[in-house]
């Protein structure tokens, strides 16, 4: 009897110690990132606009060439010289673009968004309702922001997209930290999508961001690999005439990369420019015999070939017009900028379904782009 009691007691002690050791180990693992508030490690593979490294329990995030942030859990944490301290997770923020908003939408983090620039062409019902009930304020457009409304939103940080419009001097005077979100500069579709990890670090959703991006990456690369075996590649061009100029994306551009990955050749091969303004004659010389023509606009009604001809009579001269191979997306009917930044895999599939329909399921329904009937 004494022997049995001794054995039972020994087992109990071992179980207790084992559980206690496991718990202690978990606590230590968490303490390694206690200052950074990291729920998971973050690595950057495709994005070029930001880098991440952990140093002495502090997460250091460099954005572009000059902006540096130290993400910490504790307000009194010491940070390296040259880094701006940010206590994370942030609770309140303002986003300036639909691209930025797409990160918060995919991360199910609308509660953190307290201000946006506007709701024109905004489809998301949850954001529109929050604006309506006042939990999100409209602060005005980039370059013409109402600082009183900015202060009313009481953000911890404001995510900005530095552009030609500028207009951030007045906001800087409020003392609110401005954090550049440079996703719009990424030339790789997966690089743009990877900015979800950037937002995830600020709002304490690193793990969720990693998992979501891993799915995007897997789907994108799997389809890209399938397309890589095609023998025939159609040619494609993009854009329209506006105010006497044709703004054509260059060969060094996000869209050009999408075309390439979808198994098509973009007519502009200059890899040194991301965009340029051309006269009609210049564009026609490049694209007269191109197989497809991609157009993204906000036409107020149902867009058509008649409308395309009415906007510029010479448009009917293109082969893609004559053969009804215009690839079209209407931003008034599709939440393009709200979703496509975090759905490059879906965007890629839309183009593959047009260029190489045999590589997708027969009943595939496009999300953004389809052939104009």
Rosetta blueprint (number, residue, H / E / L):
1 X L
2 X H
3 X H
4 X H
5 X H
6 X H
7 X H
8 X H
9 X H
10 X H
11 X H
12 X H
13 X H
14 X H
15 X H
16 X H
17 X H
18 X H
19 X H
20 X H
21 X H
22 X H
23 X H
24 X H
25 X H
26 X H
27 X H
28 X H
29 X H
30 X H
31 X H
32 X H
33 X L
34 X L
35 X L
36 X L
37 X L
38 X L
39 X L
40 X L
41 X L
42 X L
43 X L
44 X L
45 X L
46 X L
47 X L
48 X L
49 X L
50 X E
51 X E
52 X E
53 X E
54 X E
55 X E
56 X L
57 X L
58 X E
59 X E
60 X E
61 X E
62 X E
63 X E
64 X L
65 X L
66 X L
67 X E
68 X E
69 X E
70 X E
71 X E
72 X E
73 X L
74 X L
75 X L
76 X L
77 X L
78 X L
79 X L
80 X L
81 X L
82 X L
83 X L
84 X E
85 X E
86 X E
87 X E
88 X L
89 X L
90 X L
91 X L
92 X L
93 X E
94 X E
95 X E
96 X L
97 X L
98 X H
99 X H
100 X H
101 X H
102 X H
103 X H
104 X H
105 X H
106 X H
107 X L
108 X L
109 X L
110 X H
111 X H
112 X H
113 X E
114 X E
115 X E
116 X E
117 X L
118 X L
119 X L
120 X L
121 X L
122 X L
123 X L
124 X L
125 X H
126 X H
127 X H
128 X H
129 X H
130 X H
131 X H
132 X H
133 X H
134 X L
135 X L
136 X L
137 X E
138 X E
139 X L
140 X E
141 X E
142 X L
143 X L
144 X E
145 X E
146 X L
147 X H
148 X H
149 X H
150 X H
151 X H
152 X H
153 X H
154 X L
155 X L
156 X L
157 X E
158 X E
159 X E
160 X E
161 X L
162 X L
163 X L
164 X L
165 X L
166 X L
167 X L
168 X L
169 X H
170 X H
171 X H
172 X H
173 X L
174 X L
175 X L
176 X L
177 X E
178 X E
179 X E
180 X E
181 X L
182 X L
183 X H
184 X H
185 X H
186 X L
187 X L
188 X L
189 X H
190 X H
191 X H
192 X H
193 X H
194 X L
195 X H
196 X H
197 X H
198 X H
199 X H
200 X H
201 X H
202 X H
203 X H
204 X L
205 X L
206 X H
207 X H
208 X H
209 X H
210 X H
211 X H
212 X H
213 X H
214 X H
215 X H
216 X H
217 X H
218 X H
219 X H
220 X H
221 X H
222 X H
223 X H
224 X H
225 X H
226 X H
227 X H
228 X L
229 X L
230 X L
231 X L
232 X L
233 X L
234 X E
235 X E
236 X E
237 X E
238 X E
239 X L
240 X L
241 X E
242 X E
243 X L
244 X L
245 X E
246 X E
247 X E
248 X E
249 X E
250 X L
251 X L
252 X L
253 X L
254 X H
255 X H
256 X H
257 X H
258 X H
259 X H
260 X H
261 X H
262 X L
263 X L
264 X E
265 X E
266 X E
267 X L
268 X L
269 X L
270 X L
271 X L
272 X L
273 X L
274 X L
275 X E
276 X E
277 X E
278 X E
279 X L
280 X H
281 X H
282 X H
283 X H
284 X H
285 X H
286 X H
287 X H
288 X L
289 X L
290 X L
291 X L
292 X E
293 X E
294 X E
295 X E
296 X E
297 X E
298 X L
299 X L
300 X L
301 X L
302 X L
303 X L
304 X L
305 X H
306 X H
307 X H
308 X H
309 X H
310 X H
311 X H
312 X L
313 X H
314 X H
315 X H
316 X H
317 X H
318 X L
319 X H
320 X H
321 X H
322 X H
323 X L
324 X L
325 X L
326 X E
327 X E
328 X E
329 X E
330 X E
331 X L
332 X L
333 X L
334 X L
335 X L
336 X H
337 X H
338 X H
339 X H
340 X H
341 X H
342 X H
343 X L
344 X H
345 X H
346 X H
347 X H
348 X H
349 X H
350 X H
351 X H
352 X H
353 X H
354 X H
355 X H
356 X L
357 X H
358 X H
359 X H
360 X L
361 X L
362 X L
363 X L
364 X L
365 X L
366 X L
367 X L
368 X L
369 X L
370 X E
371 X E
372 X L
373 X L
